Amino acid sequence: MIIIDYNGIAMGNIIVNQKRMDMNEDTIRHMILNSIRMHVKKHKAEYGQVVIACDGGSWRRDVFPQYKWARRNNRTESSLDFDLIFKCLNMVRDEIAANMPYKVVYIPNVEADDIIGTLVEQTQEFGQHEDIMIISADKDFIQLQKYGNVKQYSPMTKKFIKDDNPHSYLFEHVLKGDSSDGIPNVLSGDDTFVESIRQSPMTKKKIQEYVDNAENLESYMTAEVYRNYKRNQLLVDLAYVPTEIKKSIIDTSEAVKVPHRMKILNYLIKNRCKLLIECIEDF
């Protein structure tokens, strides 16, 4: 299975090309489709079915309102027209779901990360094992390399992302938090980034102490730090996606009806994708 981080590859293309291309519906559509085409061509023979995992907002904001606060706030200062971009991303997502031979999974209030993590976890069940190629530059997916059937390819660097110890990577990620997502380290309070408070330093020595006591963290940490650890674990570790959300992802994925390949040509003709028509077999 090839699982493509739809919003990740779309925004990556837009950011890279914003200064040399006019961002309109046709341009954005072409960039997204061409990127998908290239990854399908590169990996389909080995990995088979293509799944497009799409962002639909996040349940994490319900449990942690500060989640991705800065990212949302910074959009107002950007030169990019995010209203147009998100309109186009949603439009092309729906077009792909209706016309391309791929399984598009989109669920309101669920992130692509949740979809990817859940589908990978499902392949660990008896009788469902298959090799997985994740197409995303997001290093959050390193944690999924704890499963032996998972590889990840970055469209940004055009290299495979690999870590020799994904368990340690995940544990340290939970401890350190993720500033890009507004998640403080376990030594810092919820409002750290919102209130521009300096984080308490997470030193290598402190990390090693927690590593050495990983089996007994609740006793080793103070009550506040352990509470923050559980906060970060819920927000970062894809194994902790709520059960009802995992079920919704699996049910939605299994219910998707993949369009026939015969629809590709008419779709590309209708949208004047001349260059893509010339390499239609890649899809």
N, C-alpha and C positions, 0 to 999 in steps of 0.2 A: 504494500500500500504506500502511495505517495501522499503525504498530507502537507498541503500548502497553506502557510499562514497568509491568508488573503490580504488583510489590512497591512500586514508587515511588508509584503512585497510591493503593494500598491504605493504606500507612503514612501518607501525606500526609493522607488522610481521617481516619484514626484519631487522629492527633496533633491535628488541627484541632478535632475534635469530642469529644475525650475528656472534657472537663469538662461538656458539656451532654447527653451521651447515655450510656446504660448500654451498656457494651461486652460484648455477648454474640454468639452465633453468628448470630442473625437480624439483629441490627443491622449487624454487620460484613458479612454477605452483601449486605444491601440497599445499604449504602454503596458497596461495590465494583461491584455490578451497575449501580447508578444512575450512577456515574461513567463506567463503560464506555458505558452507553446515551447519555449526553450527548455524549461524544466521537465516538461512531459517528454519531449524528444530525448533528453539526456538520461532519464531514469525509468521510463515506462516499461521498457523491455525487461528490466530486472525486477521492478517493484509492482507493476500491474496497476490496479485500480487507483484513480486519482480522487482525493477528497479535498475540497476547498473549505477550510475552516475559517469562519468569519466572526468578527467581533459584533456583539449585540449589546454593548454596554457592560456593566459589571455588578453582580451581586455584592462584590467586595465593598462597594460604597455604602451599602446598607449596614454592614457590620463595622466599617471603618470609613467615616465620611471624608477623612483627609486623603483617601486613596487617589493618587494621580492629581492631586489638587494643583500643583505647580504646572503640570502639563496643560491642564485645562485653562489655567490662568494665563499662561504664556501665549496661548493662541491669539489673544486679543492684541498682542504686541507684534505678531508676525506679519510679514508682508504677503504671506499666502492667503488666498481666499478660501478659508476652511469651509464656509457654507457651500461653495461650489464643489470643493473637493469631496466632502462627505455625501453631497447629493449625487455626484458622479459615481463614487464608490458603491453606494447603495443601488444605483441604477444598473451598473455593470454587473454587480453581484446577482441581481435578479435576472438579467439577460443571460448570464452564464447558466444559472439554474434552469432556465427555460429552453436553452438552445445548444448547450455544449455537453459532451458525453462524460460529465464529471458529477460526482456526488457533492452538492453544495449543502453545508450544514450551518444554519444560522438560527439562533435562539435569542430572543430578547433577554437582556440582563445577564447574558453569559458571554464570557470572553473566548476568543480563539484558543487561548492557552488551556482553558478548561476542556474544550472540545478535543484538542490534540492530546492532552494528558489522559483523558478518559478513554479515547479510542485506543491509545497505546496500551493502557492498563487492561483493556478488554482482550487484547491479543495474548495476554498471559493466561487466559482461561483455557481449560482443557478443550482441545479441538478447534481453537480459534487462532493458533499461532501463525504468524506470517511476518516477513521482514518489513520493516518500516523505514521510509526515508522522509524525514521532516525537512521541508524547505522553509527556512527562516534564519534571520541573522540574530535572533533573540537568544542570548545565552541562558535564559531561564530554562530552556529545554535540555540543558546539559544534565539536569537531574533525571531525565528519562533514560539516559544512557546506562542507568543501573540495570536496565533490561537489555539482555544480550542481542535482541533483535532490532535495536534502534540505532540509526545513524542520522546525522544532521548535516545539511549543506547550506552554507550562507550565500545568498544571492549578492550580498554586498562585497564580500571578499573573494567570492568564487572559490572558496576552499571549504573543506569539511571542518566542522567544529567538533573537537574531541577532547575529553578529559579522562585521564587515567583513573581517577577516583571520584566518580559522580556523587557517591554518598558523602564524602568529605566536602565536596563543593557545595552541596545542598545545605549541609549543616552550617557551614560558614556563611552561606548566603542568608540563612535564617537569622544567625547571630548579628550579621552586619546590616541587615535590612537592605533597602533598595531606594536610594535617594531619587532616582528617576521616576519611581512610582509613589514617592511620598511616604515610604515606609522607613521609620527611623530604626537605628540599631536597638538591641534589647536593653541597652543602658539608658535609653532616652524615651521621653514621654510621647504620647500620641500627637500633640500639637507642635512638635519640634520644628518641622518645616513650615507649617502654616504661620507660626509666630516668629519665624527666623531666629530660633534659638540654636545655639551651638550644641552639637551632639556631644555627649560624654564620649571620650576617646575609646574606641574598641581596639586595643593594642594586640599585637601578636601574642604577648604573654597571657593576656586575659583570654584570648581565643583558645590558646593551648590548655589553659586551666579548665575551660568548659569542655574541650575535647576529651581531656583526661577524666572528666566526671560526667560524661555523656549519659551513662546509665543511671545516674542519680541526680539529675539536674534540679528536680524540685526541692531536694534537700540542700543541694549545694548553693543554689541561687537564692537571693532574697525574694520575698513574696512578690515585690514589684517587678523585679527583673524576670522572674519566671512567668509572671502574667504577660509581660511584653514578649517573652519568648513564644508563648502560646499564640499571642496576637500575630506575630510574624510567621509562625508555622502555618496558621490558617491562610494567611495572605500569599505566602510564597510557595509552600509545598503542595504540588498538584495532587498528591495523595489525599489531601484534606479537603478537597472540593466536596461540598455537602452531598450526601447520598442522593437526595431528591434531584439535584442538578445533574449528577452523573446519569441517573435513570432517564431524565429528560433528553440528555445528549444521545444516549444509546437508542432510545425509542425513536427520536427524530431521525437519526442517521439511518436506522433500519427501514424507516417509512419512506425515505427519499426515492423517487422514481427517476432514474437517470435517462435523459433524453437520448434518442437515437442519433447516431453520427450523421445521418442524412440531413439533419437540421443545420449543421455547421455552415454549409455553403450559402444557403439562403440568408442566414444571419449575417455573415460577413459581407455578402452583396448588399443587403439592406442598409448596412452601416458604412458602406464604401471603404471597406478595409482591403484595398487592392493588394498591398504588399503581403498581407496575411493569406489572401486567397492563393497567392503564388506558392505558398508553402503549407497548404491546408492539410497535407498528409501528416504533418508534424503533430497536429492536434489529436 
